[in-house]
């Protein structure tokens, strides 16, 4: 006689831990990069800064790259949690895709910063400027735009199914909208302020959603 054991659905690890890790590393990278060059800095200015701050750039690269790991974990976990909560709409998969793209962009940005630090003594200002621009593009609009997909991929189903308080879902949609508009920062520097709105607003929202999202339908609002 054989017995069949029915596996209990698993919702994955707590969402708060990777959200907090992502938030701490994101804030640390912002502090480390606060005194750095800007997208409109000249090649000579970028080269001089990189040469004089190699250690700082190495640490910045570590925090930026490191932030991509808990973000990927959060995206995968929240996708599994949504499936357990009964979300069958494409939003969950769209959110997962956005989270993976955002994490990948962040990782690439960190590696570009590290490469800029290693080549700082090459005496090639044009190379330093190109690497800095690439790091900004991947860590700026290249990061916050797919992050918007991750946020909206949870906020929209949560709004319709009552998985989160209504105000939290609406706040997520507003942050996601600002992050999507950051796409146009590639065309005009006037929209650069949308990038930190998407980045830091996204950090706060991921932490908040990680606390409030129920683990099963019995606890859903």
RAQUI-V9353 format. One record per residue. SS is DSSP state (hx for helix, st for strand, lp for the rest). Layout:
SS + SS
This chain:
lp + lp + lp + lp + lp + lp + lp + lp + lp + lp + lp + lp + lp + lp + hx + hx + hx + hx + hx + hx + hx + hx + hx + hx + hx + hx + hx + hx + hx + hx + hx + hx + lp + lp + lp + lp + lp + lp + lp + lp + lp + lp + hx + hx + hx + hx + hx + hx + hx + hx + hx + hx + lp + hx + hx + hx + hx + hx + hx + hx + hx + hx + hx + hx + hx + hx + hx + hx + hx + hx + hx + hx + hx + hx + hx + hx + hx + hx + hx + hx + hx + hx + hx + hx + lp + lp + lp + lp + lp + lp + hx + hx + hx + hx + hx + hx + hx + hx + hx + hx + hx + hx + hx + hx + hx + hx + hx + hx + hx + hx + hx + hx + hx + hx + hx + hx + hx + hx + lp + hx + hx + hx + lp + lp + hx + hx + hx + hx + hx + hx + hx + hx + hx + hx + hx + hx + hx + hx + hx + lp + hx + hx + hx + hx + hx + hx + hx + hx + hx + hx + hx + hx + hx + hx + hx + hx + hx + hx + hx + hx + hx + lp + lp + lp + lp + hx + hx + hx + hx + hx + hx + hx + hx + hx + hx + hx + hx + hx + hx + hx + hx + hx + hx + hx + hx + hx + lp + lp + hx + hx + hx + lp + hx + hx + hx + hx + hx + hx + hx + hx + hx + hx + hx + hx + hx + hx + hx + hx + hx + hx + hx + hx + lp + lp + lp + lp + hx + hx + hx + lp + lp
